[in-house]
């Protein structure tokens, strides 16, 4: 199956310029996508574009990932209701290095002619003067042409700076530079980038009489109208320090059936037959969430690796299934705290845990209102420490501590408490 056919059945094509399909059929083609470096991690919205490059490379073509060190200083107005804060070069350089490391998890940078390449547009803008840029490029694109773009028209009522207005010409020059210097003939991107992309193809045509092509993908939306990739905490990031592997796994697991059927085509590499079989299995018993589990497992494995996936599975089982103290011990501190985020915490000194069980659970922590209540709950087998039911004879010690500093107390079925030893 060729590249365009692959994207088509997966529902990943929104717009395609005439001649693009034939270009990919005729020869190994270099194509690029630009990535926004305004944060030190990509998020799952960026994962759509990463998957496009993965499919491109798997089809035998050469992917370029352009990280916008220069355009990041300008700010893309597409889809934005107001101008963004601009970043300094040191911040951008840090972000660029972080983004490069994430892209290396998905693309093969050492596979011969179609090896992936990360490229920074600051490299060709760094020594270009403003006068040189507008003389050699601005004269080829009319103001009327630029004003007709949706990204400009949508902002006319609220105002747009010249900096943002010029963005499409700057991005257009990126395409021209890659076309001329790297034989890059196709630009890929989200559907909100169509106006910027065709400015590039127009610049190539007017400056050199050349041909270039474009493909855009639909902007991913949730079936309930909510914004994809957004939670109450904000973006779902690819960096586990910003979004833990447990929360990342849970994001995919908690999708609706309709969304899961869409996402498994977009975010996994499973073929059409595998996905059809999974959907049929899921539809027989939707309550088992076969589709969501396979989606969450697949994406978490490729983004975070096997160890983090296992952590996420263990963590999920702790809250939603049967688990033991051994499962808790396997969790690193960040995952443990992520699983029990929002759970009441009590901070005690090391000597406090030797005070006696009933004192610990009532006077030292107020988990129970009184020793009497604690005694009744324990004798009725309704209290666990570190997922193990306890008796009145249970003694706490440093050997009981998770990550050498935590005790997890469970009161009844749903009430959790954390005791942290300072």
Order of alpha helices (4+ residues) and beta strands (2+ residues): alpha-beta-alpha-beta-alpha-beta-alpha-beta-alpha-alpha-alpha-alpha-alpha-alpha-beta-alpha-beta-beta-beta-alpha-alpha-alpha-alpha-alpha-alpha-alpha-beta-alpha-alpha-beta-beta-beta-beta
